[in-house]
Amino acid sequence: MRHPIVSLVLGSLLGRPKALLRIGAWSVLEAAPAFVIGLAIARAIEGFGADRPGTGLAWLAALGAVWLLAALGARQVVLAVAAVVEPFRDRLLNGLVTGTLRRAAATGRPPGAAAVARVNLQVEVARDALAAVVTVVRSFAFTALSVTLGLLTLAPRLLPLVLPPFLIGLALFAASLPALARAQRAFLEADERTATAAGELVGGLRDIVSCGAESRAGAATLERVEEQAAAGGALARLTAVRTIALAVGGWLPVVLVLAGTPWLARHGVGPAVVVGALAYLTQSLVPAFNGLVEGVGVSAVRLGAALARITETAGWDETPAPGPEPAPAPERDAAPAARRDAGTDAAPATASASASGRDAAPAAASTAGPGAAPAPAPASGRDAAPGAVPAAALASGRDAAAAFGRAGGTGVVETDGGPMVRLDRVSFAYGPYAAPVVDELSLTVPPGDHLAVVGPSGIGKSTLAALIAGTLAPTGGEVLVGGVPAGRLAPSARVLIPQEAYVFRGSLLENLTYLADVPVPAVEEAMDAVGGAGLARRLGGPDADLDPRTLSAGERQLIALTRAYLAPSALVILDEATCHLDPAAEARAEEAFARRPGTLIVVAHRVSSALRARRVLLMDGARTHLGTHGDLLRTAPLYADLVGHWNPPDRAPERQPAP
Ligand SMILES: Nc1ncnc2c1ncn2[C@@H]1O[C@H](COP(=O)(O)OP(=O)(O)OP(=O)(O)O)[C@@H](O)[C@H]1O
């Protein structure tokens, strides 16, 4: 049973006999110089030697005319090859598009544009490679035939010197082809594996270092590199076989003809004929052989690799179907993000334009107990601009404004107490077809403000937090933090703490100073301020080794909160970062952040968070409301509702983190 791709290639070539005939006919014209060159040179030399310059010149003129005709033939060959190759390309593309649409219909997901673009690229590669293979093989065959006929016409005695080595070289090359294709593919795969391993290594560097797994990770990557080196060595050895084939098939005949001159002379083959034979060999046969070795060696392997990829992507299996009728198959290439989009488009939450900082009435921040939470990716104090000031120093009250001024290396225009956050008609949707989660929201958070964001579940609070942190880019409008677009903020300019706390294997100190290099006393001070001093003692102090699996969610939050507290960031965004803490612990942590110089935005998990904030932003889908807790209680029924839910009379106390 023939592989569908083989059927497709053969079908495209043999299914158009007229085009093949045209290719053949024009190829005869294109190869005419290969037949005439030796003959014309030999006869011209004989003419000049016999004092008949007219004859010599006539042969040279004939050779020139044949070259001109050959140029016309070459042009027509290109068109004839295109007539075969373009339908091949169309059939490939048709099959792929059909397959992609079928999968989309079967899975209900829109086709991944990136995957389709990649496949299209592979189709172009396959088309070009097939054209190159057809051109090169055809040119070699017609040239070899023309040279053989030319030698036969010139002097049949030449053939025993030329044909045997030529055929041996050709056989050697043909025999090396399958191994060459395998070696080339093995090398490409090894190359991809090395790139993947290196990419994963770089992506996980922090975890690797924190787990002390440098040598193990290094050894694993080195293994991939060594595999690739071995594959490269095997490929180089096979490439050497190619060179030997060319030497035997192309150049050995030249040596044999030269060495056989006395023998040829004894059989009446004069020097002019020998020169003509050498012209055949060096001007026609060797270049054609070289073209075959290079062209097929490279293009056929490219063709094979591209077709293999296309087969995979299209889901064409090994079974019959000698055409591009792909069977539905899971889309391998679809970007994970696209899947996520498709899977979670559901909730049409909206926040509209009403909120604005203009009407803000800053009120005093209130207080309460401790808390704990996650510190995710965006901020990295290790990358912090030199001169960035640890928050412990800021929070301990030492010239906060000056300190933020020094932290200005982050690219944020600092003002006393933190950057201003400005949203100007900001919209965001998770996919091109999804309803916007944030819709034309305008909002101003003054420098040093403490804002609580509240709203029903799924309304877009986390999305808003991510937009302000710059980890999501708005689909409309602009988010400015201290005058800088949020997406261009330096990593240390802000810290966003989500619900899920990130704690890695390593010491407590390493976990806490991950975003800022600060001395142990400042770390202890911060741990105490945030409410984690008891936890630090219980764990065994700053040098204690942490196993994240043995920590409760609240303990992990406390560690992440302290880490963020120590970060040199003038803007802190807590996205339900205290949700696993009991109310007292949450209050203590939030109070610490409220005292810390800078702008603070808290996605509230409890009403107490809103009570502590100077202002509250209520997201309710159709509109947003901004004001103090009291304002909103009076003006927004939804807010009153939420407050009612937050404070049910019989609410059970939540689990306390370790003191
Ligand atoms: N990566 C995503 N892809 C697609 N949709 C998403 C994605 N993240 C969130 N959503 C959707 O966007 C909407 C807003 O989500 P978001 O997490 O911002 O709401 P929230 O108010 O923070 O919710 P909660 O209070 O439950 O955490 C939801 O409908 C959610 O399903």
The ligand as an SDF file (V2000), in Angstrom:
LIG
                    3D

 31 33  0  0  0  0  0  0  0  0999 V2000
   -7.3630   33.4840   30.1830 N   0  0  0  0  0  0  0  0  0  0  0  0
   -8.6670   33.6250   29.9820 C   0  0  0  0  0  0  0  0  0  0  0  0
   -9.2120   33.2930   28.8030 N   0  0  0  0  0  0  0  0  0  0  0  0
  -10.5150   33.4760   28.5580 C   0  0  0  0  0  0  0  0  0  0  0  0
  -11.3640   33.9840   29.4400 N   0  0  0  0  0  0  0  0  0  0  0  0
  -10.8810   34.3280   30.6390 C   0  0  0  0  0  0  0  0  0  0  0  0
   -9.5080   34.1550   30.9700 C   0  0  0  0  0  0  0  0  0  0  0  0
   -9.3240   34.5930   32.2450 N   0  0  0  0  0  0  0  0  0  0  0  0
  -10.5290   35.0060   32.6700 C   0  0  0  0  0  0  0  0  0  0  0  0
  -11.4580   34.8460   31.7170 N   0  0  0  0  0  0  0  0  0  0  0  0
  -12.8720   35.2070   31.7920 C   0  0  0  0  0  0  0  0  0  0  0  0
  -12.9440   36.6050   31.9500 O   0  0  0  0  0  0  0  0  0  0  0  0
  -13.9550   36.9410   32.8720 C   0  0  0  0  0  0  0  0  0  0  0  0
  -13.3780   37.7780   33.9750 C   0  0  0  0  0  0  0  0  0  0  0  0
  -12.4730   36.9720   34.6980 O   0  0  0  0  0  0  0  0  0  0  0  0
  -11.6910   37.5430   35.9420 P   0  0  0  0  0  0  0  0  0  0  0  0
  -10.8550   36.4350   36.4820 O   0  0  0  0  0  0  0  0  0  0  0  0
  -11.0090   38.7800   35.5680 O   0  0  0  0  0  0  0  0  0  0  0  0
  -12.8930   37.8540   36.9320 O   0  0  0  0  0  0  0  0  0  0  0  0
  -12.8590   38.1290   38.4930 P   0  0  0  0  0  0  0  0  0  0  0  0
  -13.8200   39.1960   38.7330 O   0  0  0  0  0  0  0  0  0  0  0  0
  -11.4500   38.3260   38.9440 O   0  0  0  0  0  0  0  0  0  0  0  0
  -13.3940   36.7360   39.0180 O   0  0  0  0  0  0  0  0  0  0  0  0
  -13.1590   36.0730   40.4740 P   0  0  0  0  0  0  0  0  0  0  0  0
  -13.6580   37.0210   41.4750 O   0  0  0  0  0  0  0  0  0  0  0  0
  -13.9740   34.8200   40.3910 O   0  0  0  0  0  0  0  0  0  0  0  0
  -11.6980   35.7990   40.5780 O   0  0  0  0  0  0  0  0  0  0  0  0
  -14.5150   35.6270   33.3640 C   0  0  0  0  0  0  0  0  0  0  0  0
  -15.6920   35.3910   32.6660 O   0  0  0  0  0  0  0  0  0  0  0  0
  -13.5140   34.6090   33.0210 C   0  0  0  0  0  0  0  0  0  0  0  0
  -14.1080   33.3830   32.7100 O   0  0  0  0  0  0  0  0  0  0  0  0
  1  2  1  0
  2  3  1  0
  2  7  2  0
  3  4  2  0
  4  5  1  0
  5  6  2  0
  6  7  1  0
  6 10  1  0
  7  8  1  0
  8  9  2  0
  9 10  1  0
 10 11  1  0
 11 12  1  0
 11 30  1  0
 12 13  1  0
 13 14  1  0
 13 28  1  0
 14 15  1  0
 15 16  1  0
 16 17  2  0
 16 18  1  0
 16 19  1  0
 19 20  1  0
 20 21  2  0
 20 22  1  0
 20 23  1  0
 23 24  1  0
 24 25  2  0
 24 26  1  0
 24 27  1  0
 28 29  1  0
 28 30  1  0
 30 31  1  0
M  END
$$$$
